[in-house]
Amino acid sequence: MSQLEQDHALLLETVREGGALALSYFHDGVKHWKKGPDNPVSEADHAVDDLLREKLCAAQPTYGWLSEETEDDPTRLDCDSVWVVDPIDGTRAFIEQREEFTVCAALVRNGRPVAGAVYNPATEEFYDALLGGGARLNGKPIHVSAATDFEGARLLTGRYIFQQARAGEKPRNVTLHMVNSIAYRMCFVAEGRYDACISLSGKCDWDIAAAELILAEAGGINTNSHGQDFKYNQTDTRHKSVISAGPALHAHILSFLDTIERPYGSQW
């Protein structure tokens, strides 16, 4: 077994343990507070973060660590390999006892994800991928849909993106839905349950690194709204937007966004 395969196996085992711990908090209500405007955090976020960090870093002490719930250590920038973690993506849903949260972890090497797992323990959906090894849901291979445009498309996005479109550009036959966890949304696209995820709000490395690899290995494309690829473990961990879809629909979405007048001051 190669080192990457060993790291992948470790990642899967650890994320499963993190999911089980998160679930132990989920049904009974959880202590929570705000760490910033519109930015909740719970005791479960910290407990899962501690578990993931202790196990992953103990197994690979030379790897860097980047997590939403750990104070950033700039020494990670000197590491070729870095664990990138969101202990609970979708904390607001978690606090409200909605089954729209995930435990996310990726191994990033030289700025790109090479192993990833996204787990919703409440629904028992476990997504994973290994670079060059395909993507899976509960061990079975998954693939993005073959949708080429908005006609009949199932989209994970808000209605606001179409409010800015010219009359002739507005799609007439789309299904719009939203779930709290961006990683969960991207995995829904990876398995073909939805055709695309369009998020024009800022995200961070830990939100999307694991899910990006899963979607890419399922045949999809992930970029920002300008068609630029993501690079992880940089000084600035933020990303302006996320567009995830199969190749043809992804190109269609970027063309559509070019027809929209971006709000003044918009970063997407």
PEQUI-V403905 format. One line per field, one symbol per residue. ss: DSSP state (A for helix, B for strand, O for the rest). A space follows every 10 residues. Layout:
ss=???
This chain:
ss=OOAAAAAAAA AAAAAAAAAA AAAAAAOOOO OBBBBBOOBB BBAAAAAAAA AAAAAAAAAO OOOBBBBOOO OOOAAAAAOO BBBBBBBBBO AAAAAOOOOO OBBBBBBBBO OBBBBBBBBB OOOOBBBBBB OOOOBBBOOB BOOOOOOOOO OOOBBBOOOA AAAOOOAAAO OOOOBBBOOO OAAAAAAAAA OOOOOBBBBO OOBBAAAAAA AAAAAAAOOB BBBOOOOOOO OOOOOOOBBO OBBBBBAAAA AAAAAAAAOO OOOOOOOO
